[in-house]
Amino acid sequence: MDWLDVSNNSISKMSDLSRNRYLRVLNLKSNSISTVEGLNKNSNLEILDISDNKIEEISGLDGLHLKELYLSTNLIEFVKGMTKL
């Protein structure tokens, strides 16, 4: 699978998606996610949409080579761990 859209599903916690090494596009928009986790081994991930969630801090994205990252409509106050994006 290289594309996964689970937007608008009332998801509150991200599952570990590290086994899906070929995932390129992940849409988690409009859920209830508060923490980004379980993505650091998804080195092929290019597009991540985590907008419209309850995220306060961006972390856990080290090792990713994202081309597009959507963060709007969150509660973000602090950004760290994005030095290689």
PyMOL commands that set and color helices and strands:
alter all, ss='L'
color gray80, all
select strands_A, chain A and resi 3-5+25-27+47-49+57-58+68-70+78-79
alter strands_A, ss='S'
color yellow, strands_A
deselect
rebuild
show_as cartoon
